[in-house]
Structures are given as C-alpha cells and as structure tokens.
Amino acid sequence: MKSAKVSITRKKPDQFTGDLLVYCIPQDKKEKPTAIAGLGKKELQTAIKLGDFKGKENETLLVYPHASSGAKSFSGRVLYMGLGQASDDSPTELRERCREIGGKIASMAKQVKAKQVCLCLPAIASIPADIFIECLLEGVLLGDYHFLKYKKKDGKKEKFTGIAKISVWSPKAEKGLRKGINRARLAASAACDARNMANEPGNCWTPVSFAHYARELAIKHKMKCTVLGKAEMKRLKMGGILAVNQGSSEAPKMVILEYKALKKKVDTILLVGKGLTFDSGGVSLKPSPGMQDMKYDMCGGAAALSAMAVVGEEKPDVNVIAIIPATDNMGGGAALKPGDIIRHYSGITSEIINTDAEGRLILADALAYGIEKFSPDCVVDLATLTGAVIVGLGHHRTGLMGNNQPLIDRLCKAGDNCGEPLWQLPLDKEYTKQIDSDVADIKNTGGPGAGSITAAAYLQEFVGDTPWAHMDIAGTAWGFTKKNYIPKGPSGTGVRTLVDMVRNWKKFQA
C-alpha cells in the first residue's frame, strides 16, 4: 500500500475537481456550527434548520450540491465534518479528537471510493494550526490503511485501495502548516509500515525480512546496518536467541541499524524491539485457537525499525540505534525444553521453566550486547511480551516499567501526545525474587502472579545501571481500543510514541 500524496493548495475549494471536498466545522458555545460557507451552503443550512446537523464531534453530512454561480468547477461531493466543541478539552484530548475526526474522514472516503480529497481547514483558536493539521492528517492517513497484498483482484468488483491524493486548503497562510503536514505524513507512513510487517504471514515475514528492510533504510538514509548471523551469535555466546531458535529451520538474525547525528556530544538512544516472527510456544505449545495471531509477535521489532525511517528522514540531534533480535519459536526435535539451562551473552544463566516465555530470552541478549557495544544514555525496549498485561490493562494502555523515572515520564508524555497511552507498573525488588532459581542465576518465569512485572524484572537483570524502560505492547499491538483511525488487526502502536520522544528530545540527565 502506498500512502497518499499530500500537498497544500491555494486554489479555492469551489475549484476543486476531485472526489470529496471536506469542510471541517467546529461548534460555538451554543452548540451551533460556527462556519457556514462554501459549496453546499444551502444544503447545510437546510440540514441545520431541520436539526439534522449540529457540528457535533464526528457528525457528518454528505451533500451533492449544484455548482454555485461563478464557480468554474466543483467537487461532486461535499462532506461537512463536525468538530464539536473544544473549549474544555486538554491538549491531549484535542489532539486525539482531531485524529478520530481524521479517521472518520478516511472512512467516509472509503464509503464513496474517493481517491482525491481536499481538506478545508477552519480557524480554531484553541489549537495551533500546525498541530491541528498534523493530528487531523495523521488520523486520515492512519484511518486510510488497507492491506490487500494477498487479496485476489476481481475485475467485476472494484476494490477501494485507498486515498491517492490529499489537498489541504487553509483560509489564510497559517504558520507551520507545511511542517505539521510533513510530521503527520512521516509518522503515519512509519506506523503503516509497521502494520504491513505485522500483517505479513509468518512464512513470508522472517528474520531475513527484517534484515532486508533495515538495509534498505540504511541505503536510503545513509545509516549503518549490521546483521549478525547464527555463526556470529555462537561466537558471541548469545545463548538466549540461539536457544529460542533451536527448533527452527529459519536461522536467527540480530539486526542493528545506527543513525549518527551530525552534531557531536549528543545523547545516544538505544531502541530494542522483539522480532519473534512466529511464536508457537515451542515445546510449551500454545493452544490452537488464536495461534494464527502469533505472527504479530514481532510488532515490537516492527515498531523500532519503522521509527528509524522517520529518524532517517528528519535527522534529529541525537544518536539513535535500533536492535531487533529476530527468530521464530518452533518445537522441532532440537527445540529448547523446560528444565534446560542456558547462558546469556552477559554470562547470566537462566533456568527455562516455560519455552513460551521466549521473548525475554532474545531481548536479554540484545539488551546486554547493545549496552556493552554502544554505551547508550538510555534504552527503550518494546515487546509483545506477556498475556498478563492484557489481564491488567486490557487493550487500552501499554504497560510501562523501568529503572529510571525521568525516562518513563518522557515516554508517558510522548504516548499521550500521539494517542498511544501508557501506564506505569511497579518494578520493586519483591518481584525480582520471584525469578530466583535454585539451579541457575535466574529462571524465565516468576509464577502466576504479576506476570508482566516479573518479565520486566528478567530484562532488568541485563541493563545494569543504564536508564531503561520496557514497553509491554501485547495488549495494544493488535486488538487496540476501537478508534476511527485504528484498523482491525495490528495497530502499529509504539512507532509514533518513539517518534514523538525522539522529536522532542532534550539532553538526558538520569
């Protein structure tokens, strides 16, 4: 799927000749539409008079107006899109409202198969124009997502493949409009790339696929890509990822993508994303119902790598490194067994209680290796790590744990900014005791209680004193809270949170 081309137009709306002209209409304090202008004005006034349109949030009115006198050309369809009242909303609520409205516009475009859309912006005092268009356009682009790669083309029934072109019109030259558009375009495109990776089946998206994608980004943005193969992992004694890969016919990959800022003496951020391309559970086999969704177990790796595409485009004044440990988890004759003891890259030994608790094994090696090699100022890892986080938080918030409150606070703010809320869970010493082993340094599960936290406690053993935060996206990577701009299936969560954090990065002090 190619994302829509977005541009600013100076042509008046009544000169738009595309498929769908959209007027965004806010309400005043009396809950009445504040702007009544343009094509379809008479139809709109009639609808308001009859009480059929009040400009409420997500309220729509689709009309087919006649050409107004003097108009050289006009769109065949006009959509009036209600924005509602915004006076009492917080900045976070305003941003999210704009995305939801953008998603609604995308669904209306799909309904009428509109390939060319023009967005007419209102003047809103409660939110800067650049932020308004950024969030609105993000919602449109994210809501316009389609994955049709494996669908048979039917000549008799035309499938809508998405919006091809979006024009943005503003009644005045708003400062920062182009910047807001570019930010939205890059972030949404990256999130959709992550969705594409997740939607690929396990027999098509393999560890090699992560390596190919990273190499393409490296060439495009002049970054450095390193891919460690199985032989190198053995030499480096990466016992975690090698153990998980034992039952597989696909060789593992450790994909490393490095962006180096032009300025010297800047912070270095390390991103680590779980790249489990399919998780059968190994010997501790998962139940069959729902196992097909385990192709999504690589969403953390997809998020980290997709965020690097934005980093490469925007070139921030901070070094960013992404590491994706990639393998699948299968139950072949040589597979890892419960009761086995493995030795991680750091030298820490681990007793295997459950082979389905494999994500922490591959992340542990990546964390230990990345911290030793790159000496980052902070580390963020993302993983569809535990079903326990869904029990605790449902599909509404990502679980967040770590050893550094300033870093956690930055992530929480970034998540709020982009509509991907996080919730901090405790990570006290009591939870670490749950992973004590009688025969090894640690064990890979901590019992039935606090499963998300004990998984994080396992990872904490491999980060030392480096500021670190762990995002458990098992509940939000797919099946996320229903939103107009979030499709069924993979959501692409984590991408825009990381992008927002990097965009707003300030010198880190632990």
N, C-alpha and C positions, 0 to 999 in steps of 0.2 A: 504494500500500500504506500503510495506517495502522498505526502502531506500537501494540503492546499497551498497555492502561492498567495501571498498576502501583500497588498500594496495600498498606499494612500492615494485617494483620488480627489482631484479638485473640481471634477465635473459635478454639477448639481444633481441631486437624486433623480429629478424628473428626466434626466438624460441617460439614466442607467438602462441598458438594454439586456441585462442578464435575466436570470430566472427568479430571483427572490430579493426584493428590496425590504430591508428591515429597519423600522423606526423603533428606537428604544424610548419608552415613555415612563418617566417617573411620576409618582403621585405627590400632591401637595399635602399639607397638614389636614385638609378636609377630605382626604382620600379621593381626590379627583385628579384626573390626568392633567399634568402641568404643561404639556406641549401638544398642541393640535395643529399640525402643519403638513404640507406636502401632499403627495398623491394619496388618494383615498380619503381625503379630509372629510368629504360629505358622508361617506360610508361610516367613517369613525364617529362623526358627530351623531349620526343616527343610532349607532350601537350604544353610545354613551347615554343618549336620551332615553333609550329603551332599557337601560341598566344592564346591557349585555357585555359591557367592557368598562372597567373602572381603573385599569392600570395597575392592578394588584400584581405582586411578585409572581412570575411565571405564567401570568394570564396572557393569552394570545388571541389575536383577531386577524384572521386571514381574509383579505378582500381582493377583488379583481376590478380595479377602477377603470373608468374611461379616461382617455387622455385629457388632461386639463388644457384649457385654451393657452396657446403659446408654447406648450411643451413640444419639443422637437421629436422626442421619443420617450418611451416609458416602459417600465417593467410590467410584465403581465400579472405579477402577483406582488402584493404588498402585505407584509406581516407587521402588525403593531404588537410590540413585545412589552408587557408590563414589567416595570422595575420595582413597584411598590414604594413604600416609604423607607427612607434610610436614616432619618434624623437620630434615632435612638440606638442604632447599631454600633457595635465596636468596630475598629478597623478590620479585625479578623472576620467578623460576621459580614461586613461589607464585601470583602474580598471573596468570600465563599458564595455570597449571594450572586455576585457577578459571574462566577464560574457556573453556578447552577443555571443561571439565565442563558449563558452561552451554550450550555449543554442542551437546553430546551430549543434554542435556535437551530442547533445541529439536527435535533430530532424532527423539527418541522421541515428542514431542508431535505431530509431523507424521505419524509412523507410525500413531498411534492417532487422528489427527484431533482432538486435544484443543484446544478453544477456550478453556477456563478451566483454569488451572493454579495450584496452590498450592505454593510452595517452603517447606519446613520446614528451618530453619537449625539446625546443630549448634553447640555451644560449642567453639571452636577457640582454643587459647592461642597458636598460632604466627602468627596473623594477626588484626589488629583486625577487629571485626565489620563496620565501615563499609566497609573495603577489601574484605573477603570478599564482601559482598553487591554492592558496586559491580562487581567483576570477574566474579562469577558471573552477575549480571543482564545485564551487557554481553554476555557470551557467549550468553545465552539470546536477547536481543533481536537481536544480530547474526546468530546462527545461524538465527533465525526469518524471515530475509529471503526475500521472494518478489517476482518481477517478472512479473506476469500481465496487464499492461495491454493487450497486443496478442493475447492468447490468446482464442479463441472460447469462449464459455460453453456448456458441454454439460450440458443438464438431466438427462441419463441418468447421467452420471458426475460426481459432486460433486468439485470441486477444493478442496483444503485451502488456504485463503487466509491462514493464519497464526493465531497465538495472539491472542485478543481481550482477555483479562484475566489478569493475574498477581497473585496474593495472596502476600504474604511474611509468614511466621509465625516468630517467634523465641521460644524458651522463656523469655526474660526481656527486659525493655526495654533493649536494647542502645543505648549512646550513639552517636549519629551515624548510626543506621540509615537514617533518612529522607534525610539528606544524601547517603549513599552511593547510595541508590536514585535520587535526582534527578540526580546526576552521571552515573550509568550511562545513565539514560533520555535525557538530553540528548546525550551523546556518541554513543551508539548511533544515535539518531534522525538526527543530523547525518551520520554515516557512511553510513547507509542512503539518505539524500537524495542524497549524492554518487554512490552506486551507481545510484540511479534515473536521475540525469542521464546517467551513462555508458552505461546500458543503452538509453537512447533512441537511435533511429537518427539518422543524420546529416541526414535530410530532415525530422526533427521537432525535434531539439535544435540550434538555430542560434545565432548571436551574439545575436539578439533574445531568445532564451530566457534567456540569462544576464542580460540587462538586466531582463527581467520579474521573474525570481527575486530579483534584488538590490533592485528597487523594492519588492517585497512585504516583504522583510526590513526595509527602511528604514521602511516604514509601521508594521509590527508593533512594531518595537523603537526607534522614534524615532531612527533613524540617518540619515545624509545619503547620498544616492545621486546620482552624476553619471554620465552616459553620453555619451561623446564619439563623434560620428558621423564619417563619412568626410570631410565638409567641414571639420570642426574639426581632424581629423588632418592634412589638407592644409595648413591654416593654421599648425599647429604643426610642420609638416615632420617628421612621423613616418614616415620613409622605409622603415623595416623592416616594419611591419604593412601599410602601403599596398602595398609590393612583393609580399608574400605574397598579398595579396588581389586582385592584378591580374587573375588568370584566373578569378575567381569571379563568379557572378551575385548572390551574397549580400553585402551591404555589411558592413564590419567594425564592431566596437564596442569601445570601451575602457570597461569597466565599473569604476566606482570606488565603493566602499562604505566610509563612515567612521563609526567608533564613537569618541565622545569621552567619556572618563571624567569623573565628577563632580568628582573632585579635580583641582586644578591642579598644575603642576610634576611631572607624571608622565612616564614614558617613552612613546615612540611606536614601535610595531612596524609595519613595512610588510610585508604578505604579497603576493606576486605569483604568480599561477597561470596556467600556459599553457592557453589556451582554444581550442585547434585543434579545431573541431567535426568535421572530417573531413580526413584527410591522404591525398591520392592520390599525393603526392610531387611534384606539379606536372609540369613538363617532364621532370624526372628521375624518371620514373614508377616507382612501386613494382611488384614482381611481383604478379600477381593472387592467388595463394594467400595467404590470411591478410589480404588488404586490408580485408575486412569489419571486422576488429578495429580499424581506424584511426578508427572512431567513438569509440574510447576515448582519442584523443589529447588530449582536453580534461579528463582526470582531475585534472591539477594545478589548473586553474581551478575545477573542481567541489569539490576539497578545500578550497581557500582560501575560497570563498564559503560552503560548508556550515559551516566552522568559525566563520564570522561569526554564524551562527544561535545558536550556543552563547554567543558573546561577548555578543550582544544580550540573551540571557536572563539571564546571570549578572552582567553589568555589572562587570567587573573594574576595578581601579585602574590601568589602563594604556590608553593610546590604541591602537586597532588599526585599520589601514586595509588593505583588500584591493583589489588592482587585477587585473582579468582582461582581457588583450588577447585578443579573440575574433574569429576568422575561420576559413574553411576554406582549403585549399590545393589549387587545381584547375589544370588545364592548358589553359585557354582560349586563344584567339588572342592575347590581350594579356598572357599569363602571363609571369612572370619567367623569364629564360633564364640558363643557365650562361654566365659571362663578363660578365654585366651588373654594373654598379657602382651601389650605392645609397648614400644618405646618411641616417644615423640622426638621431633627434631631437637627440642630443648634438652632432651635427656630424661625427662619425666616419664615414668612408667605408668601404664593405665590398665586396670583390670576391666575387661569387657563383660558387662552384665547383660546388655541388650544390643544386638547388632543394628537395631533400628534407631539407636541414638548415635548415628554416624556423622551428622553434620558437625558436631563439636570436635570430632576427631580430625576432620580435614581442616577446619578453621584453626585448630590449635597449632598445627604445623605452619599454616600461612601466617598467623599472628607472630609466632616466635621467630620465624625466618624474616618476615618483613621488618620487625622492630630491630632485630640484630643488624640487618643489612643497611637499613635506611635511617635509623635513629630519628624517627618522626617526632614532631612535637605533640601529636595526638593521633589516636587511632579510632576509627568508627567501623564496626562490622555490622553487616546486615545478613539475616538468615531466616528462612522459613524453618525455624529450629524446633518448636515444640507445639504439640496439640494443647498442652496445658495453658498456653497463653490465650487460646480461644475460650477455654473454660473461664478464665479470669476476666477477660476484657471483651469477649465476643469478637465480632468482625468490625468493630468501630474504632479501635485505637491500637497502635503498635506498642508492644511492651518495650520499655527502655530501662536499661540497667547500666551501671558503670562504676568507676572508681574516682570520678572527677566531676564535681557538681557544676563548675563553670562550663565544661563541655556539654554536659547533659542539658543545661539551661539553654545553650546555643541551639541544640538540636530541637528542643521543645519549641523554641521561638520560630525556628525555620519550619517545623511541621505545622504550626498554627498559621503561618503566613501563606502556606500553599495548600491548606485543606487536608493535610495528612497528619492528624493529631496523634501525639504520643502520650504515654502515661508511664511515669517512673515507678518502678517496683523496687523494694529494698534489696540490698545485697550485703547483709551482715555476716559476721563470722559463723553464726549458728548454721547458716545454710551451707557453708563450706564444709562443716563437719559431716554433713550428710553424704559427701562424696569421698570420705575416708575409706580406704581399702585395707583389708587385713594382709593382703599378699602383694600389693603394689603401692605406689605413691598415692594414687587416686583411683576411683572407678568411674565409669562413664554414665552412670545414672545414680540419682540420690533417693530413690524410693518414690512412692506415690504422691507424696506431698510436695508442693512448691516446685513442680517440675520445670517451669520456665526459669526460676531463680537458680536452681541447682545446675541447670545447663549453663547459665551465665557464670556461675561460680567455677565451673570446669574451665571455661575460657579464661577467667581471671588468673588462673594459675600460669598462664603463658604470656602475660603482658607486663609483669613486674610493676615498676613504678610509673610506667608510661601512662599518661592520661588516656583513658579508654572508655568507650561507650558501645553498648551492644543493643542493636535493634532487632527484636524478635517479630518478624513480619508475617508469621504463619497465619494470623487471622485477617490480615489486610492485603496480602499479596494477591488473593483471589477471594471472591465472595465478600468483598468490601461493602460497607454501608451503601445502600442504594442511593445513587446520585445521578442527576441527569447526564453528567459527563463521565461517569464510570460505567464501562460496559460489563455485561455478564462475562465471567471468566477472569483472567488476570487484569489487575488494575494498573500495574506499573508503579505501585507505591514505593516510596523511598527515593526514586530518581529526583523528583522536584524538591524533596527535603534536602538532599545532598547539594543540589544545585543552589538552592537558596542559602544554605550555610556557607558555601564557598563564595558566592556573590557578595555576601555581607561580612566576609571575614575581616577581623581585626586582629592585630598582634595578640597571640595567645599567651596567657600567663596562668600557669597551673595553680 
